[in-house]
Amino acid sequence: MANTQGPQGNHDPAGSTQMFRAFVDEAAPQGRPQPAASSSGPRIGLIVGVVAAVAIVAAVAYLALM
């Protein structure tokens, strides 16, 4: 008698975990193409944040040394 076990070892009588994994594995290779803007968006925000932080530190240093 084969029992289907879930991730925590709980009995899964319907086998829904296996069905879900099969669905995810089947859908994974196809994937969805991501727009270029969404992948570069966080990177641009990070660059702008770093530039702003450097500018603020430079301004504070300039005012402190005057």
mmJSON file of the N, C-alpha and C atoms, coordinates in Angstrom:
{"data_MODEL":{"atom_site":{
"group_PDB":["ATOM","ATOM","ATOM","ATOM","ATOM","ATOM","ATOM","ATOM","ATOM","ATOM","ATOM","ATOM","ATOM","ATOM","ATOM","ATOM","ATOM","ATOM","ATOM","ATOM","ATOM","ATOM","ATOM","ATOM","ATOM","ATOM","ATOM","ATOM","ATOM","ATOM","ATOM","ATOM","ATOM","ATOM","ATOM","ATOM","ATOM","ATOM","ATOM","ATOM","ATOM","ATOM","ATOM","ATOM","ATOM","ATOM","ATOM","ATOM","ATOM","ATOM","ATOM","ATOM","ATOM","ATOM","ATOM","ATOM","ATOM","ATOM","ATOM","ATOM","ATOM","ATOM","ATOM","ATOM","ATOM","ATOM","ATOM","ATOM","ATOM","ATOM","ATOM","ATOM","ATOM","ATOM","ATOM","ATOM","ATOM","ATOM","ATOM","ATOM","ATOM","ATOM","ATOM","ATOM","ATOM","ATOM","ATOM","ATOM","ATOM","ATOM","ATOM","ATOM","ATOM","ATOM","ATOM","ATOM","ATOM","ATOM","ATOM","ATOM","ATOM","ATOM","ATOM","ATOM","ATOM","ATOM","ATOM","ATOM","ATOM","ATOM","ATOM","ATOM","ATOM","ATOM","ATOM","ATOM","ATOM","ATOM","ATOM","ATOM","ATOM","ATOM","ATOM","ATOM","ATOM","ATOM","ATOM","ATOM","ATOM","ATOM","ATOM","ATOM","ATOM","ATOM","ATOM","ATOM","ATOM","ATOM","ATOM","ATOM","ATOM","ATOM","ATOM","ATOM","ATOM","ATOM","ATOM","ATOM","ATOM","ATOM","ATOM","ATOM","ATOM","ATOM","ATOM","ATOM","ATOM","ATOM","ATOM","ATOM","ATOM","ATOM","ATOM","ATOM","ATOM","ATOM","ATOM","ATOM","ATOM","ATOM","ATOM","ATOM","ATOM","ATOM","ATOM","ATOM","ATOM","ATOM","ATOM","ATOM","ATOM","ATOM","ATOM","ATOM","ATOM","ATOM","ATOM","ATOM","ATOM","ATOM","ATOM","ATOM","ATOM","ATOM","ATOM","ATOM","ATOM","ATOM"],
"id":[1,2,3,4,5,6,7,8,9,10,11,12,13,14,15,16,17,18,19,20,21,22,23,24,25,26,27,28,29,30,31,32,33,34,35,36,37,38,39,40,41,42,43,44,45,46,47,48,49,50,51,52,53,54,55,56,57,58,59,60,61,62,63,64,65,66,67,68,69,70,71,72,73,74,75,76,77,78,79,80,81,82,83,84,85,86,87,88,89,90,91,92,93,94,95,96,97,98,99,100,101,102,103,104,105,106,107,108,109,110,111,112,113,114,115,116,117,118,119,120,121,122,123,124,125,126,127,128,129,130,131,132,133,134,135,136,137,138,139,140,141,142,143,144,145,146,147,148,149,150,151,152,153,154,155,156,157,158,159,160,161,162,163,164,165,166,167,168,169,170,171,172,173,174,175,176,177,178,179,180,181,182,183,184,185,186,187,188,189,190,191,192,193,194,195,196,197,198],
"type_symbol":["N","C","C","N","C","C","N","C","C","N","C","C","N","C","C","N","C","C","N","C","C","N","C","C","N","C","C","N","C","C","N","C","C","N","C","C","N","C","C","N","C","C","N","C","C","N","C","C","N","C","C","N","C","C","N","C","C","N","C","C","N","C","C","N","C","C","N","C","C","N","C","C","N","C","C","N","C","C","N","C","C","N","C","C","N","C","C","N","C","C","N","C","C","N","C","C","N","C","C","N","C","C","N","C","C","N","C","C","N","C","C","N","C","C","N","C","C","N","C","C","N","C","C","N","C","C","N","C","C","N","C","C","N","C","C","N","C","C","N","C","C","N","C","C","N","C","C","N","C","C","N","C","C","N","C","C","N","C","C","N","C","C","N","C","C","N","C","C","N","C","C","N","C","C","N","C","C","N","C","C","N","C","C","N","C","C","N","C","C","N","C","C","N","C","C","N","C","C"],
"label_atom_id":["N","CA","C","N","CA","C","N","CA","C","N","CA","C","N","CA","C","N","CA","C","N","CA","C","N","CA","C","N","CA","C","N","CA","C","N","CA","C","N","CA","C","N","CA","C","N","CA","C","N","CA","C","N","CA","C","N","CA","C","N","CA","C","N","CA","C","N","CA","C","N","CA","C","N","CA","C","N","CA","C","N","CA","C","N","CA","C","N","CA","C","N","CA","C","N","CA","C","N","CA","C","N","CA","C","N","CA","C","N","CA","C","N","CA","C","N","CA","C","N","CA","C","N","CA","C","N","CA","C","N","CA","C","N","CA","C","N","CA","C","N","CA","C","N","CA","C","N","CA","C","N","CA","C","N","CA","C","N","CA","C","N","CA","C","N","CA","C","N","CA","C","N","CA","C","N","CA","C","N","CA","C","N","CA","C","N","CA","C","N","CA","C","N","CA","C","N","CA","C","N","CA","C","N","CA","C","N","CA","C","N","CA","C","N","CA","C","N","CA","C","N","CA","C","N","CA","C","N","CA","C"],
"label_alt_id":[null,null,null,null,null,null,null,null,null,null,null,null,null,null,null,null,null,null,null,null,null,null,null,null,null,null,null,null,null,null,null,null,null,null,null,null,null,null,null,null,null,null,null,null,null,null,null,null,null,null,null,null,null,null,null,null,null,null,null,null,null,null,null,null,null,null,null,null,null,null,null,null,null,null,null,null,null,null,null,null,null,null,null,null,null,null,null,null,null,null,null,null,null,null,null,null,null,null,null,null,null,null,null,null,null,null,null,null,null,null,null,null,null,null,null,null,null,null,null,null,null,null,null,null,null,null,null,null,null,null,null,null,null,null,null,null,null,null,null,null,null,null,null,null,null,null,null,null,null,null,null,null,null,null,null,null,null,null,null,null,null,null,null,null,null,null,null,null,null,null,null,null,null,null,null,null,null,null,null,null,null,null,null,null,null,null,null,null,null,null,null,null,null,null,null,null,null,null],
"label_comp_id":["MET","MET","MET","ALA","ALA","ALA","ASN","ASN","ASN","THR","THR","THR","GLN","GLN","GLN","GLY","GLY","GLY","PRO","PRO","PRO","GLN","GLN","GLN","GLY","GLY","GLY","ASN","ASN","ASN","HIS","HIS","HIS","ASP","ASP","ASP","PRO","PRO","PRO","ALA","ALA","ALA","GLY","GLY","GLY","SER","SER","SER","THR","THR","THR","GLN","GLN","GLN","MET","MET","MET","PHE","PHE","PHE","ARG","ARG","ARG","ALA","ALA","ALA","PHE","PHE","PHE","VAL","VAL","VAL","ASP","ASP","ASP","GLU","GLU","GLU","ALA","ALA","ALA","ALA","ALA","ALA","PRO","PRO","PRO","GLN","GLN","GLN","GLY","GLY","GLY","ARG","ARG","ARG","PRO","PRO","PRO","GLN","GLN","GLN","PRO","PRO","PRO","ALA","ALA","ALA","ALA","ALA","ALA","SER","SER","SER","SER","SER","SER","SER","SER","SER","GLY","GLY","GLY","PRO","PRO","PRO","ARG","ARG","ARG","ILE","ILE","ILE","GLY","GLY","GLY","LEU","LEU","LEU","ILE","ILE","ILE","VAL","VAL","VAL","GLY","GLY","GLY","VAL","VAL","VAL","VAL","VAL","VAL","ALA","ALA","ALA","ALA","ALA","ALA","VAL","VAL","VAL","ALA","ALA","ALA","ILE","ILE","ILE","VAL","VAL","VAL","ALA","ALA","ALA","ALA","ALA","ALA","VAL","VAL","VAL","ALA","ALA","ALA","TYR","TYR","TYR","LEU","LEU","LEU","ALA","ALA","ALA","LEU","LEU","LEU","MET","MET","MET"],
"label_asym_id":["A","A","A","A","A","A","A","A","A","A","A","A","A","A","A","A","A","A","A","A","A","A","A","A","A","A","A","A","A","A","A","A","A","A","A","A","A","A","A","A","A","A","A","A","A","A","A","A","A","A","A","A","A","A","A","A","A","A","A","A","A","A","A","A","A","A","A","A","A","A","A","A","A","A","A","A","A","A","A","A","A","A","A","A","A","A","A","A","A","A","A","A","A","A","A","A","A","A","A","A","A","A","A","A","A","A","A","A","A","A","A","A","A","A","A","A","A","A","A","A","A","A","A","A","A","A","A","A","A","A","A","A","A","A","A","A","A","A","A","A","A","A","A","A","A","A","A","A","A","A","A","A","A","A","A","A","A","A","A","A","A","A","A","A","A","A","A","A","A","A","A","A","A","A","A","A","A","A","A","A","A","A","A","A","A","A","A","A","A","A","A","A","A","A","A","A","A","A"],
"label_entity_id":["1","1","1","1","1","1","1","1","1","1","1","1","1","1","1","1","1","1","1","1","1","1","1","1","1","1","1","1","1","1","1","1","1","1","1","1","1","1","1","1","1","1","1","1","1","1","1","1","1","1","1","1","1","1","1","1","1","1","1","1","1","1","1","1","1","1","1","1","1","1","1","1","1","1","1","1","1","1","1","1","1","1","1","1","1","1","1","1","1","1","1","1","1","1","1","1","1","1","1","1","1","1","1","1","1","1","1","1","1","1","1","1","1","1","1","1","1","1","1","1","1","1","1","1","1","1","1","1","1","1","1","1","1","1","1","1","1","1","1","1","1","1","1","1","1","1","1","1","1","1","1","1","1","1","1","1","1","1","1","1","1","1","1","1","1","1","1","1","1","1","1","1","1","1","1","1","1","1","1","1","1","1","1","1","1","1","1","1","1","1","1","1","1","1","1","1","1","1"],
"label_seq_id":[1,1,1,2,2,2,3,3,3,4,4,4,5,5,5,6,6,6,7,7,7,8,8,8,9,9,9,10,10,10,11,11,11,12,12,12,13,13,13,14,14,14,15,15,15,16,16,16,17,17,17,18,18,18,19,19,19,20,20,20,21,21,21,22,22,22,23,23,23,24,24,24,25,25,25,26,26,26,27,27,27,28,28,28,29,29,29,30,30,30,31,31,31,32,32,32,33,33,33,34,34,34,35,35,35,36,36,36,37,37,37,38,38,38,39,39,39,40,40,40,41,41,41,42,42,42,43,43,43,44,44,44,45,45,45,46,46,46,47,47,47,48,48,48,49,49,49,50,50,50,51,51,51,52,52,52,53,53,53,54,54,54,55,55,55,56,56,56,57,57,57,58,58,58,59,59,59,60,60,60,61,61,61,62,62,62,63,63,63,64,64,64,65,65,65,66,66,66],
"pdbx_PDB_ins_code":[null,null,null,null,null,null,null,null,null,null,null,null,null,null,null,null,null,null,null,null,null,null,null,null,null,null,null,null,null,null,null,null,null,null,null,null,null,null,null,null,null,null,null,null,null,null,null,null,null,null,null,null,null,null,null,null,null,null,null,null,null,null,null,null,null,null,null,null,null,null,null,null,null,null,null,null,null,null,null,null,null,null,null,null,null,null,null,null,null,null,null,null,null,null,null,null,null,null,null,null,null,null,null,null,null,null,null,null,null,null,null,null,null,null,null,null,null,null,null,null,null,null,null,null,null,null,null,null,null,null,null,null,null,null,null,null,null,null,null,null,null,null,null,null,null,null,null,null,null,null,null,null,null,null,null,null,null,null,null,null,null,null,null,null,null,null,null,null,null,null,null,null,null,null,null,null,null,null,null,null,null,null,null,null,null,null,null,null,null,null,null,null,null,null,null,null,null,null],
"Cartn_x":[0.851,0.0,0.89,0.745,1.591,0.845,1.438,0.859,1.586,0.836,1.426,1.673,2.901,3.26,3.44,2.939,3.133,4.485,4.809,6.11,6.356,5.299,5.462,5.222,5.039,4.798,3.33,2.423,0.991,0.483,-0.461,-1.041,-1.858,-1.642,-2.356,-3.152,-4.39,-5.133,-5.484,-5.648,-6.026,-4.821,-3.623,-2.427,-2.318,-2.932,-2.949,-1.551,-0.683,0.675,1.402,1.251,1.888,1.294,-0.01,-0.65,-0.173,-0.025,0.447,1.879,2.731,4.122,4.215,3.384,3.377,2.942,1.956,1.494,2.589,3.274,4.329,5.494,5.875,6.981,6.647,5.393,4.985,4.961,4.559,4.436,5.764,6.735,7.989,8.809,9.016,9.86,9.293,7.968,7.373,7.625,7.299,7.514,6.772,6.932,6.348,7.462,7.535,8.585,8.361,9.428,9.316,9.682,8.914,9.272,10.61,11.354,12.677,12.575,11.497,11.367,11.254,10.573,10.401,11.696,12.549,13.795,14.83,14.765,15.734,15.207,13.94,13.355,14.021,14.134,14.788,16.254,16.917,18.323,18.479,17.597,17.659,17.363,16.391,16.072,17.233,17.95,19.114,20.212,20.447,21.477,21.118,19.86,19.422,19.565,19.226,19.362,20.806,21.712,23.132,23.665,23.303,23.753,23.222,21.965,21.387,22.096,22.398,23.084,24.478,25.189,26.536,26.445,25.44,25.272,24.97,24.152,23.801,25.029,25.797,27.005,28.006,28.139,29.062,28.615,27.309,26.796,27.03,26.784,26.995,28.482,29.331,30.777,31.236,30.688,31.052,30.632,29.413,28.921,29.689,30.101,30.811,32.228,32.828,34.204,34.288,33.198,33.24,33.326],
"Cartn_y":[-1.178,0.0,1.232,2.077,3.261,4.47,5.136,6.355,7.55,8.554,9.793,10.694,11.114,11.936,13.382,14.316,15.735,16.172,17.444,17.933,17.709,17.748,17.559,16.108,15.209,13.824,13.507,14.441,14.193,13.386,12.511,11.673,12.538,12.357,13.116,12.128,11.78,10.714,11.052,12.314,12.668,12.791,12.823,12.981,14.381,15.363,16.718,17.335,16.918,17.453,17.014,15.743,15.247,15.907,16.114,16.761,18.204,18.896,20.272,20.342,19.443,19.435,19.137,18.222,17.923,19.148,19.877,21.098,22.148,22.352,23.355,22.967,21.682,21.228,21.351,21.148,21.255,22.708,23.628,25.039,25.773,25.247,25.96,26.199,25.223,25.488,26.553,26.647,27.633,29.038,29.252,30.551,31.668,32.837,34.028,35.014,35.547,36.533,37.789,38.243,39.438,40.661,41.725,42.947,43.474,44.115,44.63,45.69,46.457,47.532,46.985,45.868,45.346,44.776,44.213,43.653,44.745,45.853,46.923,47.981,47.926,48.912,48.978,47.876,47.916,48.323,47.956,48.304,49.816,50.421,51.87,52.59,52.099,52.692,52.599,51.494,51.33,52.314,52.468,53.409,54.83,55.211,56.561,56.764,55.755,55.858,56.022,55.278,55.389,56.766,57.251,58.583,59.651,59.535,60.509,60.449,59.248,59.115,59.723,59.502,60.088,61.602,62.128,63.579,64.177,63.522,64.025,64.0,62.895,62.804,63.876,64.114,65.135,66.527,66.793,68.092,68.297,67.277,67.373,67.576,66.844,67.006,68.409,68.92,70.263,71.308,71.183,72.149,72.008,70.815,70.601,71.192,71.178,71.665,73.166,73.815,75.256,76.035],
"Cartn_z":[0.0,0.0,0.0,-1.004,-1.138,-0.608,0.352,0.908,0.328,-0.068,-0.555,0.64,0.831,1.981,1.545,2.34,2.09,2.618,2.52,2.985,4.473,5.296,6.729,7.125,6.164,6.477,6.714,6.469,6.632,5.453,5.711,4.656,3.71,2.405,1.379,0.538,0.955,0.279,-1.166,-1.507,-2.871,-3.79,-3.23,-4.056,-4.624,-3.975,-4.515,-4.547,-3.636,-3.646,-4.902,-5.261,-6.476,-7.706,-7.711,-8.854,-8.981,-7.857,-7.883,-8.397,-7.9,-8.351,-9.835,-10.33,-11.761,-12.552,-12.05,-12.721,-12.749,-11.632,-11.563,-12.46,-12.434,-13.272,-14.751,-15.1,-16.498,-16.949,-16.076,-16.433,-16.34,-15.607,-15.38,-16.644,-17.535,-18.701,-19.628,-19.735,-20.621,-20.09,-18.856,-18.22,-18.937,-18.419,-19.042,-19.31,-20.511,-20.779,-19.955,-19.328,-18.497,-19.327,-19.203,-19.909,-19.414,-20.301,-19.948,-18.852,-18.831,-17.843,-16.428,-16.251,-14.897,-14.346,-15.206,-14.702,-14.453,-15.195,-14.98,-14.002,-13.65,-12.752,-11.396,-10.686,-9.373,-9.469,-10.546,-10.712,-10.888,-11.656,-11.852,-10.537,-9.8,-8.503,-7.537,-7.565,-6.698,-7.079,-8.377,-8.836,-8.439,-8.62,-8.254,-6.748,-5.965,-4.508,-4.073,-4.697,-4.352,-4.73,-5.912,-6.334,-5.391,-4.978,-4.055,-2.7,-2.218,-0.937,-0.995,-2.097,-2.249,-2.305,-3.002,-3.092,-1.712,-0.928,0.408,1.31,1.258,2.085,1.669,0.354,-0.124,0.344,0.3,0.728,2.228,3.022,4.463,4.782,4.079,4.289,3.9,2.794,2.336,3.374,3.892,4.89,6.2,6.55,7.805,7.746,6.578,6.431,6.19,5.98,5.732,7.005],
"occupancy":[1.0,1.0,1.0,1.0,1.0,1.0,1.0,1.0,1.0,1.0,1.0,1.0,1.0,1.0,1.0,1.0,1.0,1.0,1.0,1.0,1.0,1.0,1.0,1.0,1.0,1.0,1.0,1.0,1.0,1.0,1.0,1.0,1.0,1.0,1.0,1.0,1.0,1.0,1.0,1.0,1.0,1.0,1.0,1.0,1.0,1.0,1.0,1.0,1.0,1.0,1.0,1.0,1.0,1.0,1.0,1.0,1.0,1.0,1.0,1.0,1.0,1.0,1.0,1.0,1.0,1.0,1.0,1.0,1.0,1.0,1.0,1.0,1.0,1.0,1.0,1.0,1.0,1.0,1.0,1.0,1.0,1.0,1.0,1.0,1.0,1.0,1.0,1.0,1.0,1.0,1.0,1.0,1.0,1.0,1.0,1.0,1.0,1.0,1.0,1.0,1.0,1.0,1.0,1.0,1.0,1.0,1.0,1.0,1.0,1.0,1.0,1.0,1.0,1.0,1.0,1.0,1.0,1.0,1.0,1.0,1.0,1.0,1.0,1.0,1.0,1.0,1.0,1.0,1.0,1.0,1.0,1.0,1.0,1.0,1.0,1.0,1.0,1.0,1.0,1.0,1.0,1.0,1.0,1.0,1.0,1.0,1.0,1.0,1.0,1.0,1.0,1.0,1.0,1.0,1.0,1.0,1.0,1.0,1.0,1.0,1.0,1.0,1.0,1.0,1.0,1.0,1.0,1.0,1.0,1.0,1.0,1.0,1.0,1.0,1.0,1.0,1.0,1.0,1.0,1.0,1.0,1.0,1.0,1.0,1.0,1.0,1.0,1.0,1.0,1.0,1.0,1.0,1.0,1.0,1.0,1.0,1.0,1.0],
"B_iso_or_equiv":[0.0,0.0,0.0,0.0,0.0,0.0,0.0,0.0,0.0,0.0,0.0,0.0,0.0,0.0,0.0,0.0,0.0,0.0,0.0,0.0,0.0,0.0,0.0,0.0,0.0,0.0,0.0,0.0,0.0,0.0,0.0,0.0,0.0,0.0,0.0,0.0,0.0,0.0,0.0,0.0,0.0,0.0,0.0,0.0,0.0,0.0,0.0,0.0,0.0,0.0,0.0,0.0,0.0,0.0,0.0,0.0,0.0,0.0,0.0,0.0,0.0,0.0,0.0,0.0,0.0,0.0,0.0,0.0,0.0,0.0,0.0,0.0,0.0,0.0,0.0,0.0,0.0,0.0,0.0,0.0,0.0,0.0,0.0,0.0,0.0,0.0,0.0,0.0,0.0,0.0,0.0,0.0,0.0,0.0,0.0,0.0,0.0,0.0,0.0,0.0,0.0,0.0,0.0,0.0,0.0,0.0,0.0,0.0,0.0,0.0,0.0,0.0,0.0,0.0,0.0,0.0,0.0,0.0,0.0,0.0,0.0,0.0,0.0,0.0,0.0,0.0,0.0,0.0,0.0,0.0,0.0,0.0,0.0,0.0,0.0,0.0,0.0,0.0,0.0,0.0,0.0,0.0,0.0,0.0,0.0,0.0,0.0,0.0,0.0,0.0,0.0,0.0,0.0,0.0,0.0,0.0,0.0,0.0,0.0,0.0,0.0,0.0,0.0,0.0,0.0,0.0,0.0,0.0,0.0,0.0,0.0,0.0,0.0,0.0,0.0,0.0,0.0,0.0,0.0,0.0,0.0,0.0,0.0,0.0,0.0,0.0,0.0,0.0,0.0,0.0,0.0,0.0,0.0,0.0,0.0,0.0,0.0,0.0],
"pdbx_formal_charge":[null,null,null,null,null,null,null,null,null,null,null,null,null,null,null,null,null,null,null,null,null,null,null,null,null,null,null,null,null,null,null,null,null,null,null,null,null,null,null,null,null,null,null,null,null,null,null,null,null,null,null,null,null,null,null,null,null,null,null,null,null,null,null,null,null,null,null,null,null,null,null,null,null,null,null,null,null,null,null,null,null,null,null,null,null,null,null,null,null,null,null,null,null,null,null,null,null,null,null,null,null,null,null,null,null,null,null,null,null,null,null,null,null,null,null,null,null,null,null,null,null,null,null,null,null,null,null,null,null,null,null,null,null,null,null,null,null,null,null,null,null,null,null,null,null,null,null,null,null,null,null,null,null,null,null,null,null,null,null,null,null,null,null,null,null,null,null,null,null,null,null,null,null,null,null,null,null,null,null,null,null,null,null,null,null,null,null,null,null,null,null,null,null,null,null,null,null,null],
"auth_seq_id":[1,1,1,2,2,2,3,3,3,4,4,4,5,5,5,6,6,6,7,7,7,8,8,8,9,9,9,10,10,10,11,11,11,12,12,12,13,13,13,14,14,14,15,15,15,16,16,16,17,17,17,18,18,18,19,19,19,20,20,20,21,21,21,22,22,22,23,23,23,24,24,24,25,25,25,26,26,26,27,27,27,28,28,28,29,29,29,30,30,30,31,31,31,32,32,32,33,33,33,34,34,34,35,35,35,36,36,36,37,37,37,38,38,38,39,39,39,40,40,40,41,41,41,42,42,42,43,43,43,44,44,44,45,45,45,46,46,46,47,47,47,48,48,48,49,49,49,50,50,50,51,51,51,52,52,52,53,53,53,54,54,54,55,55,55,56,56,56,57,57,57,58,58,58,59,59,59,60,60,60,61,61,61,62,62,62,63,63,63,64,64,64,65,65,65,66,66,66],
"auth_comp_id":["MET","MET","MET","ALA","ALA","ALA","ASN","ASN","ASN","THR","THR","THR","GLN","GLN","GLN","GLY","GLY","GLY","PRO","PRO","PRO","GLN","GLN","GLN","GLY","GLY","GLY","ASN","ASN","ASN","HIS","HIS","HIS","ASP","ASP","ASP","PRO","PRO","PRO","ALA","ALA","ALA","GLY","GLY","GLY","SER","SER","SER","THR","THR","THR","GLN","GLN","GLN","MET","MET","MET","PHE","PHE","PHE","ARG","ARG","ARG","ALA","ALA","ALA","PHE","PHE","PHE","VAL","VAL","VAL","ASP","ASP","ASP","GLU","GLU","GLU","ALA","ALA","ALA","ALA","ALA","ALA","PRO","PRO","PRO","GLN","GLN","GLN","GLY","GLY","GLY","ARG","ARG","ARG","PRO","PRO","PRO","GLN","GLN","GLN","PRO","PRO","PRO","ALA","ALA","ALA","ALA","ALA","ALA","SER","SER","SER","SER","SER","SER","SER","SER","SER","GLY","GLY","GLY","PRO","PRO","PRO","ARG","ARG","ARG","ILE","ILE","ILE","GLY","GLY","GLY","LEU","LEU","LEU","ILE","ILE","ILE","VAL","VAL","VAL","GLY","GLY","GLY","VAL","VAL","VAL","VAL","VAL","VAL","ALA","ALA","ALA","ALA","ALA","ALA","VAL","VAL","VAL","ALA","ALA","ALA","ILE","ILE","ILE","VAL","VAL","VAL","ALA","ALA","ALA","ALA","ALA","ALA","VAL","VAL","VAL","ALA","ALA","ALA","TYR","TYR","TYR","LEU","LEU","LEU","ALA","ALA","ALA","LEU","LEU","LEU","MET","MET","MET"],
"auth_asym_id":["A","A","A","A","A","A","A","A","A","A","A","A","A","A","A","A","A","A","A","A","A","A","A","A","A","A","A","A","A","A","A","A","A","A","A","A","A","A","A","A","A","A","A","A","A","A","A","A","A","A","A","A","A","A","A","A","A","A","A","A","A","A","A","A","A","A","A","A","A","A","A","A","A","A","A","A","A","A","A","A","A","A","A","A","A","A","A","A","A","A","A","A","A","A","A","A","A","A","A","A","A","A","A","A","A","A","A","A","A","A","A","A","A","A","A","A","A","A","A","A","A","A","A","A","A","A","A","A","A","A","A","A","A","A","A","A","A","A","A","A","A","A","A","A","A","A","A","A","A","A","A","A","A","A","A","A","A","A","A","A","A","A","A","A","A","A","A","A","A","A","A","A","A","A","A","A","A","A","A","A","A","A","A","A","A","A","A","A","A","A","A","A","A","A","A","A","A","A"],
"auth_atom_id":["N","CA","C","N","CA","C","N","CA","C","N","CA","C","N","CA","C","N","CA","C","N","CA","C","N","CA","C","N","CA","C","N","CA","C","N","CA","C","N","CA","C","N","CA","C","N","CA","C","N","CA","C","N","CA","C","N","CA","C","N","CA","C","N","CA","C","N","CA","C","N","CA","C","N","CA","C","N","CA","C","N","CA","C","N","CA","C","N","CA","C","N","CA","C","N","CA","C","N","CA","C","N","CA","C","N","CA","C","N","CA","C","N","CA","C","N","CA","C","N","CA","C","N","CA","C","N","CA","C","N","CA","C","N","CA","C","N","CA","C","N","CA","C","N","CA","C","N","CA","C","N","CA","C","N","CA","C","N","CA","C","N","CA","C","N","CA","C","N","CA","C","N","CA","C","N","CA","C","N","CA","C","N","CA","C","N","CA","C","N","CA","C","N","CA","C","N","CA","C","N","CA","C","N","CA","C","N","CA","C","N","CA","C","N","CA","C","N","CA","C","N","CA","C","N","CA","C","N","CA","C"],
"pdbx_PDB_model_num":[1,1,1,1,1,1,1,1,1,1,1,1,1,1,1,1,1,1,1,1,1,1,1,1,1,1,1,1,1,1,1,1,1,1,1,1,1,1,1,1,1,1,1,1,1,1,1,1,1,1,1,1,1,1,1,1,1,1,1,1,1,1,1,1,1,1,1,1,1,1,1,1,1,1,1,1,1,1,1,1,1,1,1,1,1,1,1,1,1,1,1,1,1,1,1,1,1,1,1,1,1,1,1,1,1,1,1,1,1,1,1,1,1,1,1,1,1,1,1,1,1,1,1,1,1,1,1,1,1,1,1,1,1,1,1,1,1,1,1,1,1,1,1,1,1,1,1,1,1,1,1,1,1,1,1,1,1,1,1,1,1,1,1,1,1,1,1,1,1,1,1,1,1,1,1,1,1,1,1,1,1,1,1,1,1,1,1,1,1,1,1,1,1,1,1,1,1,1]
}}}
